[in-house]
Amino acid sequence: MPRKKSVKLSATDFCNQADDINAFLVTVAVGQSDGHVSWLYGYAIIKLYKAFEGLILDALVGAVSNDTSTIAATTDVQFPKHLTDEVCEFLIAGTGYFDFKGRSGLIRTLKSFVPDTHYLVAIVRKSAYKDALDRLVALRNFAAHESSSSKRAALEAIGQERISTSGSWLKRQGRFGVISESLRALALEIHNAAPY
């Protein structure tokens, strides 16, 4: 039988990726123009989002593949005891890609696959992570799309009236680091709560 996905390992991998992104910013930003530093931070929020999205997908796959009663509790369908990680990922993402919209969207997504009492839902629900999650998604979308609707969402997430780019906002006052560290703390909680 193939090995089950380790949620603990995925959480550790996310923390390492977050550290690598921060190290990249420190190293590459030296000697760059202000505009180029903004670009770097825009790139960094996209990379951080991608890493976090991977963590959450892995955590859901791990939760379902390690204990199919989790998805059975939300779907009223009895699944076989042993599902491969690939089958679990298909159940979660279908033929598309895994995505969520902000913290509330992430909670809804989690609750589609695990019960309300599951450690993933409990951790993501914590108010300590609300701002970081909402800002991660909104600033990533603004960095990637630069549309008027993504800008409005970014402004709402940061609670301000003006923003030129995601990178220009993130590079000031250690804002990127605050988001990154909050997500790292969330990942560590997932690591500590995960059985595997």
Biotite code that builds the C-alpha atoms (Angstrom):
import biotite.structure as struc

atoms = struc.array([
    struc.Atom([0.000, 0.000, 0.000], chain_id="A", res_id=1, res_name="MET", atom_name="CA", element="C"),
    struc.Atom([1.363, 3.483, -0.837], chain_id="A", res_id=2, res_name="PRO", atom_name="CA", element="C"),
    struc.Atom([2.348, 5.807, 1.962], chain_id="A", res_id=3, res_name="ARG", atom_name="CA", element="C"),
    struc.Atom([-0.199, 8.344, 3.134], chain_id="A", res_id=4, res_name="LYS", atom_name="CA", element="C"),
    struc.Atom([0.399, 12.045, 2.718], chain_id="A", res_id=5, res_name="LYS", atom_name="CA", element="C"),
    struc.Atom([2.107, 13.620, 5.697], chain_id="A", res_id=6, res_name="SER", atom_name="CA", element="C"),
    struc.Atom([0.353, 16.836, 6.678], chain_id="A", res_id=7, res_name="VAL", atom_name="CA", element="C"),
    struc.Atom([3.195, 17.484, 9.137], chain_id="A", res_id=8, res_name="LYS", atom_name="CA", element="C"),
    struc.Atom([5.744, 17.327, 6.307], chain_id="A", res_id=9, res_name="LEU", atom_name="CA", element="C"),
    struc.Atom([3.607, 19.622, 4.127], chain_id="A", res_id=10, res_name="SER", atom_name="CA", element="C"),
    struc.Atom([3.421, 22.189, 6.957], chain_id="A", res_id=11, res_name="ALA", atom_name="CA", element="C"),
    struc.Atom([7.202, 22.025, 7.402], chain_id="A", res_id=12, res_name="THR", atom_name="CA", element="C"),
    struc.Atom([7.660, 22.429, 3.632], chain_id="A", res_id=13, res_name="ASP", atom_name="CA", element="C"),
    struc.Atom([5.449, 25.529, 3.672], chain_id="A", res_id=14, res_name="PHE", atom_name="CA", element="C"),
    struc.Atom([7.490, 27.078, 6.482], chain_id="A", res_id=15, res_name="CYS", atom_name="CA", element="C"),
    struc.Atom([10.687, 26.403, 4.524], chain_id="A", res_id=16, res_name="ASN", atom_name="CA", element="C"),
    struc.Atom([9.184, 27.969, 1.390], chain_id="A", res_id=17, res_name="GLN", atom_name="CA", element="C"),
    struc.Atom([8.093, 31.048, 3.364], chain_id="A", res_id=18, res_name="ALA", atom_name="CA", element="C"),
    struc.Atom([11.619, 31.353, 4.747], chain_id="A", res_id=19, res_name="ASP", atom_name="CA", element="C"),
    struc.Atom([13.067, 31.010, 1.228], chain_id="A", res_id=20, res_name="ASP", atom_name="CA", element="C"),
    struc.Atom([10.775, 33.755, -0.095], chain_id="A", res_id=21, res_name="ILE", atom_name="CA", element="C"),
    struc.Atom([11.807, 36.087, 2.726], chain_id="A", res_id=22, res_name="ASN", atom_name="CA", element="C"),
    struc.Atom([15.493, 35.281, 2.115], chain_id="A", res_id=23, res_name="ALA", atom_name="CA", element="C"),
    struc.Atom([14.971, 35.959, -1.594], chain_id="A", res_id=24, res_name="PHE", atom_name="CA", element="C"),
    struc.Atom([13.515, 39.394, -0.827], chain_id="A", res_id=25, res_name="LEU", atom_name="CA", element="C"),
    struc.Atom([16.364, 40.322, 1.511], chain_id="A", res_id=26, res_name="VAL", atom_name="CA", element="C"),
    struc.Atom([19.021, 39.182, -0.959], chain_id="A", res_id=27, res_name="THR", atom_name="CA", element="C"),
    struc.Atom([17.603, 40.406, -4.251], chain_id="A", res_id=28, res_name="VAL", atom_name="CA", element="C"),
    struc.Atom([16.151, 43.733, -3.098], chain_id="A", res_id=29, res_name="ALA", atom_name="CA", element="C"),
    struc.Atom([19.608, 45.110, -2.251], chain_id="A", res_id=30, res_name="VAL", atom_name="CA", element="C"),
    struc.Atom([20.649, 47.748, -4.774], chain_id="A", res_id=31, res_name="GLY", atom_name="CA", element="C"),
    struc.Atom([17.358, 47.685, -6.684], chain_id="A", res_id=32, res_name="GLN", atom_name="CA", element="C"),
    struc.Atom([15.267, 50.713, -7.540], chain_id="A", res_id=33, res_name="SER", atom_name="CA", element="C"),
    struc.Atom([12.115, 51.387, -5.524], chain_id="A", res_id=34, res_name="ASP", atom_name="CA", element="C"),
    struc.Atom([9.972, 50.278, -8.473], chain_id="A", res_id=35, res_name="GLY", atom_name="CA", element="C"),
    struc.Atom([11.897, 47.037, -8.866], chain_id="A", res_id=36, res_name="HIS", atom_name="CA", element="C"),
    struc.Atom([11.569, 46.298, -5.148], chain_id="A", res_id=37, res_name="VAL", atom_name="CA", element="C"),
    struc.Atom([7.795, 46.724, -5.529], chain_id="A", res_id=38, res_name="SER", atom_name="CA", element="C"),
    struc.Atom([7.875, 44.168, -8.357], chain_id="A", res_id=39, res_name="TRP", atom_name="CA", element="C"),
    struc.Atom([9.820, 41.765, -6.148], chain_id="A", res_id=40, res_name="LEU", atom_name="CA", element="C"),
    struc.Atom([7.242, 42.035, -3.373], chain_id="A", res_id=41, res_name="TYR", atom_name="CA", element="C"),
    struc.Atom([4.419, 41.551, -5.893], chain_id="A", res_id=42, res_name="GLY", atom_name="CA", element="C"),
    struc.Atom([6.157, 38.392, -7.077], chain_id="A", res_id=43, res_name="TYR", atom_name="CA", element="C"),
    struc.Atom([6.733, 37.302, -3.485], chain_id="A", res_id=44, res_name="ALA", atom_name="CA", element="C"),
    struc.Atom([3.035, 37.502, -2.513], chain_id="A", res_id=45, res_name="ILE", atom_name="CA", element="C"),
    struc.Atom([2.153, 35.352, -5.529], chain_id="A", res_id=46, res_name="ILE", atom_name="CA", element="C"),
    struc.Atom([4.769, 32.774, -4.487], chain_id="A", res_id=47, res_name="LYS", atom_name="CA", element="C"),
    struc.Atom([3.600, 32.849, -0.858], chain_id="A", res_id=48, res_name="LEU", atom_name="CA", element="C"),
    struc.Atom([-0.011, 32.326, -1.939], chain_id="A", res_id=49, res_name="TYR", atom_name="CA", element="C"),
    struc.Atom([1.011, 29.402, -4.166], chain_id="A", res_id=50, res_name="LYS", atom_name="CA", element="C"),
    struc.Atom([2.913, 27.791, -1.287], chain_id="A", res_id=51, res_name="ALA", atom_name="CA", element="C"),
    struc.Atom([0.009, 28.306, 1.132], chain_id="A", res_id=52, res_name="PHE", atom_name="CA", element="C"),
    struc.Atom([-2.519, 26.990, -1.369], chain_id="A", res_id=53, res_name="GLU", atom_name="CA", element="C"),
    struc.Atom([-0.327, 23.876, -1.722], chain_id="A", res_id=54, res_name="GLY", atom_name="CA", element="C"),
    struc.Atom([-0.219, 23.444, 2.051], chain_id="A", res_id=55, res_name="LEU", atom_name="CA", element="C"),
    struc.Atom([-4.000, 23.607, 2.348], chain_id="A", res_id=56, res_name="ILE", atom_name="CA", element="C"),
    struc.Atom([-4.549, 21.196, -0.545], chain_id="A", res_id=57, res_name="LEU", atom_name="CA", element="C"),
    struc.Atom([-2.022, 18.770, 0.958], chain_id="A", res_id=58, res_name="ASP", atom_name="CA", element="C"),
    struc.Atom([-3.659, 19.132, 4.383], chain_id="A", res_id=59, res_name="ALA", atom_name="CA", element="C"),
    struc.Atom([-7.088, 18.341, 2.947], chain_id="A", res_id=60, res_name="LEU", atom_name="CA", element="C"),
    struc.Atom([-5.749, 15.409, 0.930], chain_id="A", res_id=61, res_name="VAL", atom_name="CA", element="C"),
    struc.Atom([-3.998, 14.137, 4.038], chain_id="A", res_id=62, res_name="GLY", atom_name="CA", element="C"),
    struc.Atom([-7.079, 14.580, 6.205], chain_id="A", res_id=63, res_name="ALA", atom_name="CA", element="C"),
    struc.Atom([-9.262, 12.663, 3.752], chain_id="A", res_id=64, res_name="VAL", atom_name="CA", element="C"),
    struc.Atom([-6.777, 9.944, 2.774], chain_id="A", res_id=65, res_name="SER", atom_name="CA", element="C"),
    struc.Atom([-5.725, 9.270, 6.377], chain_id="A", res_id=66, res_name="ASN", atom_name="CA", element="C"),
    struc.Atom([-9.338, 9.069, 7.602], chain_id="A", res_id=67, res_name="ASP", atom_name="CA", element="C"),
    struc.Atom([-12.163, 8.856, 5.038], chain_id="A", res_id=68, res_name="THR", atom_name="CA", element="C"),
    struc.Atom([-14.717, 9.382, 7.803], chain_id="A", res_id=69, res_name="SER", atom_name="CA", element="C"),
    struc.Atom([-13.830, 13.105, 7.550], chain_id="A", res_id=70, res_name="THR", atom_name="CA", element="C"),
    struc.Atom([-15.270, 13.456, 4.050], chain_id="A", res_id=71, res_name="ILE", atom_name="CA", element="C"),
    struc.Atom([-18.053, 10.986, 4.826], chain_id="A", res_id=72, res_name="ALA", atom_name="CA", element="C"),
    struc.Atom([-19.198, 13.320, 7.617], chain_id="A", res_id=73, res_name="ALA", atom_name="CA", element="C"),
    struc.Atom([-19.680, 16.191, 5.157], chain_id="A", res_id=74, res_name="THR", atom_name="CA", element="C"),
    struc.Atom([-21.055, 14.280, 2.166], chain_id="A", res_id=75, res_name="THR", atom_name="CA", element="C"),
    struc.Atom([-23.146, 11.485, 3.746], chain_id="A", res_id=76, res_name="ASP", atom_name="CA", element="C"),
    struc.Atom([-21.338, 9.100, 1.392], chain_id="A", res_id=77, res_name="VAL", atom_name="CA", element="C"),
    struc.Atom([-19.430, 6.163, 2.831], chain_id="A", res_id=78, res_name="GLN", atom_name="CA", element="C"),
    struc.Atom([-16.045, 5.956, 1.146], chain_id="A", res_id=79, res_name="PHE", atom_name="CA", element="C"),
    struc.Atom([-13.718, 2.962, 1.216], chain_id="A", res_id=80, res_name="PRO", atom_name="CA", element="C"),
    struc.Atom([-11.253, 3.030, 4.096], chain_id="A", res_id=81, res_name="LYS", atom_name="CA", element="C"),
    struc.Atom([-8.257, 3.356, 1.781], chain_id="A", res_id=82, res_name="HIS", atom_name="CA", element="C"),
    struc.Atom([-8.171, 6.044, -0.916], chain_id="A", res_id=83, res_name="LEU", atom_name="CA", element="C"),
    struc.Atom([-5.042, 7.083, -2.755], chain_id="A", res_id=84, res_name="THR", atom_name="CA", element="C"),
    struc.Atom([-3.806, 10.637, -2.469], chain_id="A", res_id=85, res_name="ASP", atom_name="CA", element="C"),
    struc.Atom([-4.608, 11.102, -6.166], chain_id="A", res_id=86, res_name="GLU", atom_name="CA", element="C"),
    struc.Atom([-8.229, 10.065, -5.656], chain_id="A", res_id=87, res_name="VAL", atom_name="CA", element="C"),
    struc.Atom([-8.504, 12.397, -2.651], chain_id="A", res_id=88, res_name="CYS", atom_name="CA", element="C"),
    struc.Atom([-7.056, 15.279, -4.647], chain_id="A", res_id=89, res_name="GLU", atom_name="CA", element="C"),
    struc.Atom([-9.577, 14.593, -7.415], chain_id="A", res_id=90, res_name="PHE", atom_name="CA", element="C"),
    struc.Atom([-12.416, 14.626, -4.865], chain_id="A", res_id=91, res_name="LEU", atom_name="CA", element="C"),
    struc.Atom([-11.187, 18.007, -3.623], chain_id="A", res_id=92, res_name="ILE", atom_name="CA", element="C"),
    struc.Atom([-10.157, 19.793, -6.825], chain_id="A", res_id=93, res_name="ALA", atom_name="CA", element="C"),
    struc.Atom([-11.973, 17.825, -9.525], chain_id="A", res_id=94, res_name="GLY", atom_name="CA", element="C"),
    struc.Atom([-10.537, 18.357, -12.976], chain_id="A", res_id=95, res_name="THR", atom_name="CA", element="C"),
    struc.Atom([-9.745, 22.002, -12.208], chain_id="A", res_id=96, res_name="GLY", atom_name="CA", element="C"),
    struc.Atom([-7.373, 23.557, -9.748], chain_id="A", res_id=97, res_name="TYR", atom_name="CA", element="C"),
    struc.Atom([-7.668, 24.115, -6.031], chain_id="A", res_id=98, res_name="PHE", atom_name="CA", element="C"),
    struc.Atom([-8.619, 27.661, -5.064], chain_id="A", res_id=99, res_name="ASP", atom_name="CA", element="C"),
    struc.Atom([-10.334, 29.622, -2.306], chain_id="A", res_id=100, res_name="PHE", atom_name="CA", element="C"),
    struc.Atom([-11.503, 33.203, -1.824], chain_id="A", res_id=101, res_name="LYS", atom_name="CA", element="C"),
    struc.Atom([-10.258, 34.784, 1.385], chain_id="A", res_id=102, res_name="GLY", atom_name="CA", element="C"),
    struc.Atom([-10.512, 33.389, 4.878], chain_id="A", res_id=103, res_name="ARG", atom_name="CA", element="C"),
    struc.Atom([-14.289, 32.903, 4.767], chain_id="A", res_id=104, res_name="SER", atom_name="CA", element="C"),
    struc.Atom([-13.987, 31.112, 1.417], chain_id="A", res_id=105, res_name="GLY", atom_name="CA", element="C"),
    struc.Atom([-11.227, 28.927, 2.811], chain_id="A", res_id=106, res_name="LEU", atom_name="CA", element="C"),
    struc.Atom([-13.382, 27.973, 5.794], chain_id="A", res_id=107, res_name="ILE", atom_name="CA", element="C"),
    struc.Atom([-16.273, 27.104, 3.441], chain_id="A", res_id=108, res_name="ARG", atom_name="CA", element="C"),
    struc.Atom([-13.933, 25.001, 1.312], chain_id="A", res_id=109, res_name="THR", atom_name="CA", element="C"),
    struc.Atom([-12.536, 23.165, 4.326], chain_id="A", res_id=110, res_name="LEU", atom_name="CA", element="C"),
    struc.Atom([-16.040, 22.470, 5.661], chain_id="A", res_id=111, res_name="LYS", atom_name="CA", element="C"),
    struc.Atom([-16.923, 20.864, 2.318], chain_id="A", res_id=112, res_name="SER", atom_name="CA", element="C"),
    struc.Atom([-14.446, 18.077, 3.055], chain_id="A", res_id=113, res_name="PHE", atom_name="CA", element="C"),
    struc.Atom([-13.986, 17.871, 6.829], chain_id="A", res_id=114, res_name="VAL", atom_name="CA", element="C"),
    struc.Atom([-16.422, 18.335, 9.728], chain_id="A", res_id=115, res_name="PRO", atom_name="CA", element="C"),
    struc.Atom([-16.725, 21.629, 11.620], chain_id="A", res_id=116, res_name="ASP", atom_name="CA", element="C"),
    struc.Atom([-14.843, 20.095, 14.527], chain_id="A", res_id=117, res_name="THR", atom_name="CA", element="C"),
    struc.Atom([-11.785, 19.180, 12.463], chain_id="A", res_id=118, res_name="HIS", atom_name="CA", element="C"),
    struc.Atom([-8.483, 20.766, 13.486], chain_id="A", res_id=119, res_name="TYR", atom_name="CA", element="C"),
    struc.Atom([-8.049, 22.451, 10.070], chain_id="A", res_id=120, res_name="LEU", atom_name="CA", element="C"),
    struc.Atom([-11.316, 24.359, 10.430], chain_id="A", res_id=121, res_name="VAL", atom_name="CA", element="C"),
    struc.Atom([-10.586, 25.232, 14.060], chain_id="A", res_id=122, res_name="ALA", atom_name="CA", element="C"),
    struc.Atom([-7.145, 26.631, 13.222], chain_id="A", res_id=123, res_name="ILE", atom_name="CA", element="C"),
    struc.Atom([-8.200, 28.662, 10.156], chain_id="A", res_id=124, res_name="VAL", atom_name="CA", element="C"),
    struc.Atom([-11.172, 30.073, 12.106], chain_id="A", res_id=125, res_name="ARG", atom_name="CA", element="C"),
    struc.Atom([-8.887, 31.669, 14.681], chain_id="A", res_id=126, res_name="LYS", atom_name="CA", element="C"),
    struc.Atom([-9.193, 35.439, 14.557], chain_id="A", res_id=127, res_name="SER", atom_name="CA", element="C"),
    struc.Atom([-5.398, 35.737, 14.803], chain_id="A", res_id=128, res_name="ALA", atom_name="CA", element="C"),
    struc.Atom([-5.144, 34.616, 11.159], chain_id="A", res_id=129, res_name="TYR", atom_name="CA", element="C"),
    struc.Atom([-8.045, 36.581, 9.660], chain_id="A", res_id=130, res_name="LYS", atom_name="CA", element="C"),
    struc.Atom([-6.112, 39.620, 8.435], chain_id="A", res_id=131, res_name="ASP", atom_name="CA", element="C"),
    struc.Atom([-3.208, 37.596, 7.063], chain_id="A", res_id=132, res_name="ALA", atom_name="CA", element="C"),
    struc.Atom([-5.481, 35.239, 5.122], chain_id="A", res_id=133, res_name="LEU", atom_name="CA", element="C"),
    struc.Atom([-7.699, 37.986, 3.717], chain_id="A", res_id=134, res_name="ASP", atom_name="CA", element="C"),
    struc.Atom([-4.683, 40.100, 2.786], chain_id="A", res_id=135, res_name="ARG", atom_name="CA", element="C"),
    struc.Atom([-2.825, 37.158, 1.259], chain_id="A", res_id=136, res_name="LEU", atom_name="CA", element="C"),
    struc.Atom([-5.662, 36.387, -1.135], chain_id="A", res_id=137, res_name="VAL", atom_name="CA", element="C"),
    struc.Atom([-6.602, 39.973, -1.991], chain_id="A", res_id=138, res_name="ALA", atom_name="CA", element="C"),
    struc.Atom([-3.028, 41.185, -2.480], chain_id="A", res_id=139, res_name="LEU", atom_name="CA", element="C"),
    struc.Atom([-2.110, 38.105, -4.509], chain_id="A", res_id=140, res_name="ARG", atom_name="CA", element="C"),
    struc.Atom([-5.104, 38.656, -6.787], chain_id="A", res_id=141, res_name="ASN", atom_name="CA", element="C"),
    struc.Atom([-4.231, 42.337, -7.189], chain_id="A", res_id=142, res_name="PHE", atom_name="CA", element="C"),
    struc.Atom([-0.584, 41.464, -7.926], chain_id="A", res_id=143, res_name="ALA", atom_name="CA", element="C"),
    struc.Atom([-1.606, 38.845, -10.482], chain_id="A", res_id=144, res_name="ALA", atom_name="CA", element="C"),
    struc.Atom([-4.475, 40.660, -12.223], chain_id="A", res_id=145, res_name="HIS", atom_name="CA", element="C"),
    struc.Atom([-4.249, 44.386, -11.464], chain_id="A", res_id=146, res_name="GLU", atom_name="CA", element="C"),
    struc.Atom([-7.950, 44.708, -12.293], chain_id="A", res_id=147, res_name="SER", atom_name="CA", element="C"),
    struc.Atom([-10.275, 47.284, -10.777], chain_id="A", res_id=148, res_name="SER", atom_name="CA", element="C"),
    struc.Atom([-12.181, 44.587, -8.883], chain_id="A", res_id=149, res_name="SER", atom_name="CA", element="C"),
    struc.Atom([-8.959, 43.075, -7.487], chain_id="A", res_id=150, res_name="SER", atom_name="CA", element="C"),
    struc.Atom([-7.850, 46.559, -6.444], chain_id="A", res_id=151, res_name="LYS", atom_name="CA", element="C"),
    struc.Atom([-11.150, 47.160, -4.609], chain_id="A", res_id=152, res_name="ARG", atom_name="CA", element="C"),
    struc.Atom([-10.755, 43.829, -2.793], chain_id="A", res_id=153, res_name="ALA", atom_name="CA", element="C"),
    struc.Atom([-7.157, 44.692, -1.864], chain_id="A", res_id=154, res_name="ALA", atom_name="CA", element="C"),
    struc.Atom([-8.214, 48.091, -0.515], chain_id="A", res_id=155, res_name="LEU", atom_name="CA", element="C"),
    struc.Atom([-10.917, 46.452, 1.569], chain_id="A", res_id=156, res_name="GLU", atom_name="CA", element="C"),
    struc.Atom([-8.484, 43.829, 2.893], chain_id="A", res_id=157, res_name="ALA", atom_name="CA", element="C"),
    struc.Atom([-5.881, 46.407, 3.949], chain_id="A", res_id=158, res_name="ILE", atom_name="CA", element="C"),
    struc.Atom([-8.437, 48.909, 5.244], chain_id="A", res_id=159, res_name="GLY", atom_name="CA", element="C"),
    struc.Atom([-7.053, 51.831, 3.272], chain_id="A", res_id=160, res_name="GLN", atom_name="CA", element="C"),
    struc.Atom([-8.266, 54.135, 0.540], chain_id="A", res_id=161, res_name="GLU", atom_name="CA", element="C"),
    struc.Atom([-5.230, 54.071, -1.748], chain_id="A", res_id=162, res_name="ARG", atom_name="CA", element="C"),
    struc.Atom([-2.858, 51.479, -3.125], chain_id="A", res_id=163, res_name="ILE", atom_name="CA", element="C"),
    struc.Atom([-0.809, 51.614, -6.302], chain_id="A", res_id=164, res_name="SER", atom_name="CA", element="C"),
    struc.Atom([0.377, 47.984, -6.395], chain_id="A", res_id=165, res_name="THR", atom_name="CA", element="C"),
    struc.Atom([0.454, 45.037, -4.018], chain_id="A", res_id=166, res_name="SER", atom_name="CA", element="C"),
    struc.Atom([4.233, 45.163, -3.958], chain_id="A", res_id=167, res_name="GLY", atom_name="CA", element="C"),
    struc.Atom([4.388, 48.845, -3.088], chain_id="A", res_id=168, res_name="SER", atom_name="CA", element="C"),
    struc.Atom([2.126, 48.265, -0.080], chain_id="A", res_id=169, res_name="TRP", atom_name="CA", element="C"),
    struc.Atom([3.828, 45.045, 1.035], chain_id="A", res_id=170, res_name="LEU", atom_name="CA", element="C"),
    struc.Atom([7.395, 46.397, 0.994], chain_id="A", res_id=171, res_name="LYS", atom_name="CA", element="C"),
    struc.Atom([6.671, 49.084, 3.577], chain_id="A", res_id=172, res_name="ARG", atom_name="CA", element="C"),
    struc.Atom([6.674, 48.724, 7.361], chain_id="A", res_id=173, res_name="GLN", atom_name="CA", element="C"),
    struc.Atom([7.468, 44.995, 7.227], chain_id="A", res_id=174, res_name="GLY", atom_name="CA", element="C"),
    struc.Atom([3.962, 44.190, 5.983], chain_id="A", res_id=175, res_name="ARG", atom_name="CA", element="C"),
    struc.Atom([5.007, 41.211, 3.882], chain_id="A", res_id=176, res_name="PHE", atom_name="CA", element="C"),
    struc.Atom([6.865, 39.779, 6.870], chain_id="A", res_id=177, res_name="GLY", atom_name="CA", element="C"),
    struc.Atom([3.798, 40.163, 9.093], chain_id="A", res_id=178, res_name="VAL", atom_name="CA", element="C"),
    struc.Atom([1.654, 38.184, 6.640], chain_id="A", res_id=179, res_name="ILE", atom_name="CA", element="C"),
    struc.Atom([4.360, 35.580, 6.116], chain_id="A", res_id=180, res_name="SER", atom_name="CA", element="C"),
    struc.Atom([4.960, 35.092, 9.845], chain_id="A", res_id=181, res_name="GLU", atom_name="CA", element="C"),
    struc.Atom([1.244, 34.786, 10.563], chain_id="A", res_id=182, res_name="SER", atom_name="CA", element="C"),
    struc.Atom([0.886, 32.094, 7.893], chain_id="A", res_id=183, res_name="LEU", atom_name="CA", element="C"),
    struc.Atom([3.980, 30.361, 9.256], chain_id="A", res_id=184, res_name="ARG", atom_name="CA", element="C"),
    struc.Atom([2.347, 30.303, 12.708], chain_id="A", res_id=185, res_name="ALA", atom_name="CA", element="C"),
    struc.Atom([-0.821, 28.854, 11.165], chain_id="A", res_id=186, res_name="LEU", atom_name="CA", element="C"),
    struc.Atom([1.262, 26.170, 9.407], chain_id="A", res_id=187, res_name="ALA", atom_name="CA", element="C"),
    struc.Atom([3.005, 25.308, 12.679], chain_id="A", res_id=188, res_name="LEU", atom_name="CA", element="C"),
    struc.Atom([-0.384, 24.870, 14.355], chain_id="A", res_id=189, res_name="GLU", atom_name="CA", element="C"),
    struc.Atom([-1.435, 22.545, 11.532], chain_id="A", res_id=190, res_name="ILE", atom_name="CA", element="C"),
    struc.Atom([1.844, 20.652, 11.965], chain_id="A", res_id=191, res_name="HIS", atom_name="CA", element="C"),
    struc.Atom([1.252, 20.237, 15.695], chain_id="A", res_id=192, res_name="ASN", atom_name="CA", element="C"),
    struc.Atom([-2.390, 19.189, 15.301], chain_id="A", res_id=193, res_name="ALA", atom_name="CA", element="C"),
    struc.Atom([-1.956, 16.771, 12.394], chain_id="A", res_id=194, res_name="ALA", atom_name="CA", element="C"),
    struc.Atom([-1.736, 13.098, 13.320], chain_id="A", res_id=195, res_name="PRO", atom_name="CA", element="C"),
    struc.Atom([0.665, 12.356, 10.409], chain_id="A", res_id=196, res_name="TYR", atom_name="CA", element="C"),
])
